């Protein structure tokens, strides 16, 4: 969705997406969003490449950790490694 110009927030426990739609959004924009969501969903179901970009892998890994108490430590280590802290 990011490649299509949408910026959605991934959620965990339960898994989901956060979107803000306001009266300022036209019917055309909403139709484009729904169409893009359908297309992206079909691409993922078909096994399309490209899901390893952005924060998706980090969220996926954090979701599957059996000990949720270490999520913060893992995220700090990830940021330090990627941001050259």
FIKOLZA-1660 file (N, C-alpha, C; in steps of 0.1 Angstrom, whole numbers, plus 5000, padded with zeros to 4 digits):
% residues 85
   i   px   py   pz ch aa at
   1 5008 4988 5000  A  X  N
   1 5000 5000 5000  A  X CA
   1 5009 5013 5000  A  X  C
   2 5020 5012 5007  A  X  N
   2 5029 5024 5007  A  X CA
   2 5034 5027 4993  A  X  C
   3 5037 5017 4984  A  X  N
   3 5041 5020 4971  A  X CA
   3 5030 5026 4963  A  X  C
   4 5017 5025 4967  A  X  N
   4 5006 5031 4960  A  X CA
   4 5002 5045 4966  A  X  C
   5 5010 5049 4976  A  X  N
   5 5008 5062 4982  A  X CA
   5 5000 5063 4995  A  X  C
   6 4996 5051 5000  A  X  N
   6 4989 5050 5012  A  X CA
   6 4998 5048 5024  A  X  C
   7 4995 5054 5035  A  X  N
   7 5003 5052 5048  A  X CA
   7 4994 5047 5059  A  X  C
   8 4994 5034 5060  A  X  N
   8 4985 5027 5070  A  X CA
   8 4993 5023 5082  A  X  C
   9 4988 5023 5094  A  X  N
   9 4995 5018 5106  A  X CA
   9 4991 5004 5109  A  X  C
  10 5001 4995 5110  A  X  N
  10 4999 4981 5114  A  X CA
  10 4996 4980 5129  A  X  C
  11 4987 4971 5133  A  X  N
  11 4984 4969 5147  A  X CA
  11 4986 4954 5150  A  X  C
  12 4988 4952 5163  A  X  N
  12 4990 4938 5168  A  X CA
  12 4981 4936 5180  A  X  C
  13 4978 4923 5182  A  X  N
  13 4970 4919 5193  A  X CA
  13 4957 4926 5195  A  X  C
  14 4948 4925 5186  A  X  N
  14 4948 4916 5174  A  X CA
  14 4954 4923 5162  A  X  C
  15 4958 4915 5152  A  X  N
  15 4964 4921 5140  A  X CA
  15 4953 4929 5132  A  X  C
  16 4958 4940 5127  A  X  N
  16 4949 4949 5120  A  X CA
  16 4956 4961 5113  A  X  C
  17 4948 4969 5107  A  X  N
  17 4953 4982 5101  A  X CA
  17 4945 4993 5107  A  X  C
  18 4952 5005 5109  A  X  N
  18 4945 5017 5114  A  X CA
  18 4944 5026 5102  A  X  C
  19 4932 5031 5099  A  X  N
  19 4930 5041 5089  A  X CA
  19 4922 5052 5094  A  X  C
  20 4924 5064 5089  A  X  N
  20 4916 5076 5093  A  X CA
  20 4909 5081 5080  A  X  C
  21 4896 5080 5080  A  X  N
  21 4888 5085 5069  A  X CA
  21 4879 5095 5074  A  X  C
  22 4880 5107 5068  A  X  N
  22 4872 5118 5072  A  X CA
  22 4863 5123 5061  A  X  C
  23 4854 5132 5065  A  X  N
  23 4845 5138 5054  A  X CA
  23 4853 5145 5043  A  X  C
  24 4865 5149 5046  A  X  N
  24 4873 5156 5036  A  X CA
  24 4878 5146 5024  A  X  C
  25 4876 5133 5027  A  X  N
  25 4880 5124 5016  A  X CA
  25 4868 5122 5007  A  X  C
  26 4871 5123 4994  A  X  N
  26 4860 5122 4984  A  X CA
  26 4857 5107 4981  A  X  C
  27 4846 5105 4975  A  X  N
  27 4841 5092 4972  A  X CA
  27 4852 5085 4962  A  X  C
  28 4858 5093 4954  A  X  N
  28 4868 5088 4945  A  X CA
  28 4880 5083 4952  A  X  C
  29 4884 5090 4963  A  X  N
  29 4896 5086 4971  A  X CA
  29 4892 5073 4978  A  X  C
  30 4881 5072 4984  A  X  N
  30 4877 5060 4991  A  X CA
  30 4876 5048 4981  A  X  C
  31 4870 5050 4970  A  X  N
  31 4870 5040 4960  A  X CA
  31 4884 5035 4956  A  X  C
  32 4893 5044 4954  A  X  N
  32 4907 5041 4951  A  X CA
  32 4914 5033 4962  A  X  C
  33 4911 5037 4975  A  X  N
  33 4916 5030 4986  A  X CA
  33 4911 5015 4987  A  X  C
  34 4898 5014 4985  A  X  N
  34 4892 5000 4985  A  X CA
  34 4898 4992 4974  A  X  C
  35 4899 4998 4962  A  X  N
  35 4904 4990 4951  A  X CA
  35 4919 4986 4953  A  X  C
  36 4927 4995 4958  A  X  N
  36 4941 4992 4961  A  X CA
  36 4942 4982 4972  A  X  C
  37 4934 4982 4982  A  X  N
  37 4934 4972 4993  A  X CA
  37 4930 4958 4987  A  X  C
  38 4920 4958 4978  A  X  N
  38 4917 4945 4971  A  X CA
  38 4929 4940 4963  A  X  C
  39 4935 4948 4955  A  X  N
  39 4946 4944 4947  A  X CA
  39 4958 4939 4955  A  X  C
  40 4961 4947 4965  A  X  N
  40 4972 4943 4974  A  X CA
  40 4969 4930 4981  A  X  C
  41 4957 4928 4986  A  X  N
  41 4953 4916 4993  A  X CA
  41 4955 4904 4983  A  X  C
  42 4950 4905 4971  A  X  N
  42 4952 4895 4961  A  X CA
  42 4966 4892 4958  A  X  C
  43 4975 4902 4957  A  X  N
  43 4989 4900 4955  A  X CA
  43 4995 4892 4966  A  X  C
  44 4992 4895 4978  A  X  N
  44 4997 4888 4990  A  X CA
  44 4993 4874 4990  A  X  C
  45 4980 4872 4987  A  X  N
  45 4975 4858 4987  A  X CA
  45 4981 4850 4976  A  X  C
  46 4985 4856 4965  A  X  N
  46 4991 4849 4954  A  X CA
  46 5006 4847 4956  A  X  C
  47 5011 4853 4967  A  X  N
  47 5026 4851 4971  A  X CA
  47 5035 4861 4964  A  X  C
  48 5030 4873 4961  A  X  N
  48 5038 4883 4955  A  X CA
  48 5049 4887 4963  A  X  C
  49 5060 4890 4957  A  X  N
  49 5072 4895 4964  A  X CA
  49 5070 4909 4969  A  X  C
  50 5079 4913 4978  A  X  N
  50 5078 4927 4982  A  X CA
  50 5073 4929 4996  A  X  C
  51 5069 4919 5003  A  X  N
  51 5064 4920 5017  A  X CA
  51 5075 4922 5027  A  X  C
  52 5087 4921 5023  A  X  N
  52 5098 4922 5033  A  X CA
  52 5104 4936 5035  A  X  C
  53 5097 4946 5030  A  X  N
  53 5101 4960 5030  A  X CA
  53 5095 4967 5042  A  X  C
  54 5101 4978 5046  A  X  N
  54 5095 4986 5057  A  X CA
  54 5096 4979 5070  A  X  C
  55 5086 4981 5078  A  X  N
  55 5085 4976 5092  A  X CA
  55 5077 4963 5092  A  X  C
  56 5072 4958 5081  A  X  N
  56 5064 4946 5082  A  X CA
  56 5071 4934 5087  A  X  C
  57 5084 4932 5084  A  X  N
  57 5091 4920 5089  A  X CA
  57 5093 4921 5105  A  X  C
  58 5095 4934 5109  A  X  N
  58 5097 4936 5124  A  X CA
  58 5084 4933 5131  A  X  C
  59 5073 4938 5126  A  X  N
  59 5060 4936 5133  A  X CA
  59 5057 4921 5133  A  X  C
  60 5060 4914 5121  A  X  N
  60 5057 4900 5121  A  X CA
  60 5065 4892 5130  A  X  C
  61 5078 4895 5132  A  X  N
  61 5087 4889 5141  A  X CA
  61 5082 4891 5156  A  X  C
  62 5079 4904 5159  A  X  N
  62 5074 4907 5172  A  X CA
  62 5061 4900 5176  A  X  C
  63 5053 4899 5166  A  X  N
  63 5040 4892 5169  A  X CA
  63 5042 4877 5173  A  X  C
  64 5052 4871 5167  A  X  N
  64 5054 4857 5169  A  X CA
  64 5063 4853 5181  A  X  C
  65 5069 4863 5188  A  X  N
  65 5077 4860 5199  A  X CA
  65 5069 4854 5211  A  X  C
  66 5074 4842 5216  A  X  N
  66 5067 4836 5227  A  X CA
  66 5067 4844 5240  A  X  C
  67 5078 4852 5242  A  X  N
  67 5080 4860 5254  A  X CA
  67 5078 4874 5250  A  X  C
  68 5066 4880 5251  A  X  N
  68 5064 4894 5247  A  X CA
  68 5072 4904 5255  A  X  C
  69 5077 4900 5266  A  X  N
  69 5085 4910 5274  A  X CA
  69 5098 4914 5267  A  X  C
  70 5103 4907 5257  A  X  N
  70 5115 4911 5251  A  X CA
  70 5113 4919 5238  A  X  C
  71 5101 4922 5235  A  X  N
  71 5098 4929 5223  A  X CA
  71 5105 4943 5223  A  X  C
  72 5104 4950 5234  A  X  N
  72 5111 4963 5235  A  X CA
  72 5126 4962 5233  A  X  C
  73 5132 4952 5239  A  X  N
  73 5147 4950 5238  A  X CA
  73 5150 4947 5223  A  X  C
  74 5142 4939 5216  A  X  N
  74 5145 4936 5202  A  X CA
  74 5143 4948 5194  A  X  C
  75 5133 4956 5196  A  X  N
  75 5131 4968 5188  A  X CA
  75 5142 4978 5190  A  X  C
  76 5147 4980 5203  A  X  N
  76 5158 4989 5205  A  X CA
  76 5171 4984 5198  A  X  C
  77 5174 4971 5199  A  X  N
  77 5185 4966 5191  A  X CA
  77 5184 4968 5176  A  X  C
  78 5172 4966 5171  A  X  N
  78 5170 4968 5157  A  X CA
  78 5172 4983 5153  A  X  C
  79 5167 4992 5161  A  X  N
  79 5169 5006 5158  A  X CA
  79 5183 5010 5159  A  X  C
  80 5190 5005 5169  A  X  N
  80 5205 5008 5170  A  X CA
  80 5212 5003 5158  A  X  C
  81 5209 4991 5153  A  X  N
  81 5216 4985 5142  A  X CA
  81 5213 4993 5129  A  X  C
  82 5201 4997 5127  A  X  N
  82 5197 5003 5115  A  X CA
  82 5199 5019 5114  A  X  C
  83 5199 5025 5126  A  X  N
  83 5201 5039 5127  A  X CA
  83 5215 5043 5130  A  X  C
  84 5224 5034 5132  A  X  N
  84 5238 5037 5135  A  X CA
  84 5239 5045 5148  A  X  C
  85 5232 5041 5158  A  X  N
  85 5232 5048 5171  A  X CA
  85 5245 5045 5179  A  X  C
% end
